[in-house]
Amino acid sequence: MRDLVTNIHPLRAISPQAVSDNTALVGQVVDKQGYDSLTFVIATGALADADATFAVALEHGDQANLSDAVAVPAADLIGTVAEAGFNFADDDKTRKIGYQGARRYVRVRITPANNSAAANICAVAVLSHPHVAPTVNPPV
C-alpha cells in the first residue's frame, strides 16, 4: 500500500498572515528528532505590491531555542533558496525547500523587500522518514 499520511508529520512553520512591510517572517523552530527528512512548503496568496520580492533562508542549530542559529549552507539544502524565493508575480503559488543537514533544530525565514502592501504567506514544515511509524494523527 502506498501511504504518505502515516509517514509524515506536518507542523506549522509560519501561520497564514498578511504582511505589509519588510519585516522578516521567522518560522517556528522545528525539532527533527525522530525523523530523517525535513521539507518546508511555502504557500502564497495575493501578493499586492508590484515590485516586492521575498527571500527564503533556512537556519539551523543545536539549541532548542535556536540561540545558536546560523544560515544553512547550500550543501545541506535540497533545492536552493533562489528556487524557494518568490516575487510579486507569484500569487497563489507554492515553493519548497528541503534540509539534509545534521543539526537537530531548523527554521525557515522569509524576508520581504520593497513590500508595502498585503502579501499573504504561510509555511508548513513536513517531517518525514520517521524512525517510528505510523506517525500520530492529528499531528501534535
SVG drawing of the C-alpha trace seen along z (x, -y; Angstrom):
<svg xmlns="http://www.w3.org/2000/svg" viewBox="-6 -50 34 52">
<polyline fill="none" stroke="black" stroke-width="0.4" points="0.0,0.0 1.3,-3.4 0.9,-5.6 2.2,-9.1 -0.2,-10.0 1.3,-7.7 4.9,-8.6 4.9,-12.4 4.4,-14.8 3.4,-18.3 3.9,-21.2 3.0,-24.9 6.1,-26.8 4.6,-30.3 0.9,-30.9 -1.1,-32.3 -0.8,-36.1 -0.8,-39.3 2.5,-41.1 2.5,-44.8 6.2,-45.8 9.7,-44.4 9.8,-42.7 11.2,-39.1 8.8,-36.3 10.7,-34.0 9.3,-30.4 8.7,-28.2 11.7,-26.1 11.3,-22.6 12.8,-19.7 14.0,-16.9 14.4,-14.3 12.9,-11.0 12.8,-12.0 15.4,-11.8 13.8,-14.3 12.5,-17.8 10.8,-19.9 9.4,-23.4 6.4,-24.1 5.6,-27.8 2.3,-29.0 1.4,-32.5 -2.0,-34.1 -2.4,-37.5 0.9,-39.5 -0.3,-43.1 2.9,-45.1 4.0,-45.4 7.8,-45.2 8.0,-43.1 10.5,-40.2 10.6,-37.6 13.9,-35.9 13.8,-32.5 16.5,-31.2 16.9,-28.3 18.7,-28.5 19.8,-25.6 21.5,-24.9 21.8,-22.6 19.9,-24.7 16.1,-24.2 15.5,-28.0 18.0,-28.3 20.0,-30.9 23.0,-29.4 21.2,-29.7 23.3,-30.1 22.4,-30.1 22.2,-26.6 25.0,-26.1 24.0,-25.2 25.4,-21.7 22.8,-21.0 19.8,-22.1 17.7,-20.1 16.9,-22.7 18.1,-26.2 17.0,-29.4 16.6,-31.0 14.1,-28.4 12.2,-28.8 12.1,-32.6 9.3,-34.4 8.1,-37.8 5.0,-39.9 4.0,-37.9 3.8,-34.6 0.2,-35.0 -1.3,-31.7 1.9,-29.6 3.8,-27.2 7.5,-26.7 9.5,-24.0 13.0,-23.6 14.5,-20.6 17.0,-20.3 19.5,-17.4 21.9,-18.7 22.8,-17.1 21.6,-19.8 18.6,-19.0 16.7,-22.3 15.7,-24.2 13.5,-27.1 12.6,-29.0 12.9,-32.8 11.1,-34.8 12.4,-38.3 10.4,-40.7 11.9,-43.6 10.1,-46.6 6.8,-45.3 4.3,-47.9 1.0,-46.2 -0.6,-43.0 1.3,-39.8 -0.5,-36.6 2.1,-34.0 2.3,-30.8 4.6,-27.9 4.4,-24.3 7.3,-22.0 6.9,-18.4 9.0,-15.9 9.2,-12.5 11.1,-9.2 10.1,-8.7 12.2,-6.4 8.9,-5.0 5.8,-4.7 2.9,-5.2 3.1,-8.9 0.3,-10.3 -2.8,-11.8 -3.7,-14.5 -0.1,-15.8 0.9,-17.4"/>
</svg>
